[in-house]
Amino acid sequence: MDDLIVFNKPYGVICQFSAHEKHGCLKDYINEPGFYPAGRLDTDSEGLLLLTNNGRLQAQIAEPKYQKEKTYWAQVEGLPDEARLDGLRAGLDLGDFVTRPAKVRVLAAEEVQRLWPRHPPIRERKTVPDFWLEIKISEGKNRQVRRMTAKAGYPCLRLVRVAVGRLNLFDLGLDLGGWRFSEERP
């Protein structure tokens, strides 16, 4: 049953198979006809991307009505403030929709060391502190995590999806740009 591909998408890769004039594309990494992304990651986001050739599985992964939990690690500007983090946890009005409550926690430096260096590196400003959040959502609307952190006063510097449901990038053992078929389901 080779109907699911797990892929560790690098920064700057667009979630389409057709060539793009400015960005790398999925075809640069995966040559499996009939597979399509089950949900997307923005070009400037990294991490776990699932691809499938099974329409029902694609819907179960990507459509918000199925509430498949997705876990992101976000490097944000600022300092942790529980009141602002509670806003993320409660749900935010983003104008076009109100987010469902999110599970949010501050990540320890040791946890973040599991990540690969980003190329190109993020911009670092000596006068502006930053920290990492783990954010779990069950919607996955367009640029949702970036919009949520911005609304809470935490501009997002780097965003990595580390899990979709039960599939965790670190357990999968994929190098950056690596992929494989998976029998396990999210």
C-alpha positions, 0 to 999 in steps of 0.5 A, a space after each residue: 500500500 504505497 499511497 503515502 509519502 513523507 517528505 522533509 521539505 526544505 525552506 524555499 521549495 514550493 509545494 507543486 511539481 511544476 517548475 517555478 522560476 524563483 523556487 525549487 519544486 517537489 519534482 526536484 526531490 520526488 519523482 513519483 507520478 500521481 502523488 500530490 500534497 495532502 495540505 501545503 507548506 508555504 515556500 518559506 516554511 519547512 518540515 513534514 509534508 505528506 503526499 498521497 495518490 489516494 483522494 480519501 486519505 488526502 481529504 482526511 489529512 488536509 480538510 479542516 473538518 477532519 481536525 487532524 492535529 498539526 504540530 509546528 515549531 515557530 521561532 518568533 521575535 520577543 519574549 515569552 509572555 503568558 497573557 499573550 500565549 494564552 491568547 493563542 491558546 484561546 483562539 484569535 480573531 484573524 479577521 476572516 475567521 476565528 481560530 480554534 484554540 491551540 495547544 501552545 508551549 515554549 520550547 527548551 533550547 535543547 529541543 530546538 537543537 534537533 532542527 537542521 540549520 536553515 539555508 539561508 539563515 534567518 535574519 538575527 537582530 542583536 537588539 531583538 530577542 527571540 524564542 521558540 514555540 510549539 503550536 498544535 492546531 487542527 485547522 491549517 488554513 492559509 498561513 494560519 500559524 504565522 498570522 496567529 503569532 503576528 496577531 499575538 505580537 510575535 512576528 514569526 522568523 522561522 516555521 517548521 512543521 514537525 508532525 501531522 497527527 501521529 507522524 512525527 518528523 523526528 521519529 521518521 528519521 528523514 534528512 532535510 530533502 529526504 522522503 520515503 513511502 510510509 505504511 503508518 498513517 497520521 
